């Protein structure tokens, strides 16, 4: 499993020959100007919620690649009206896709489209693929529901928001890593704009002091599990 950071909360995940995008907000992010959305591959697009900084490039990418949008019922219905294929889910549900199992799990946040349309309940994803298990928390506050995840799966990586203000910050993300029992963390949803700028070295030190590994990738950088 290869995971690429495209800035903000945008990720690329490759499982075998399958390409998955998560929350593509790239074309309007000046920090991600080196990423050309016209060259991105996508078989599936997973969306945690409907805010513009998570769905901006969905229509352009999905119509070019014929990617399937995977999200809650309201978000999938919205994009289906635009002629985009979707697979609707809801909180607590799971489905076996060709690349592995996906479970849609709880997140505490808000969710609406830029035009004001209701975007359903926000969520996160637990993905099992190629014998690797990852948790993508989405935009969320720290929630006790995270403690349910290790009851049914052992994670290899937790992808957690760390920018604070709109989501968890670094300190709560450390607690979240305790809740999900995963000490290997990829941080995201930080630095894109002033409200969520962080001190990288301080964040890494706080995780290190708790015996944990916080990875902060450069935009376009990848890791392999």
Secondary structure, DSSP 8 states (H G I E B T S, - for coil): -EEEE-STT-EEEEETTEEEEES---TT-GGGTT--GGG---SEEE-S---HHHHTTHHHHHHHHT-EEEEEHHHHHHHHTTT--EEEE-TT-EEEETTEEEEEEE--S--B-TTS-B----EEEEEEETTEEEEE--S----GGGGGHHHH---SEEEEE-B-SSS-BHHHHHHHHHHTT--EEEEES-SSSGGG---HHHHHHHHHHTT-EEE---TT-EEE-
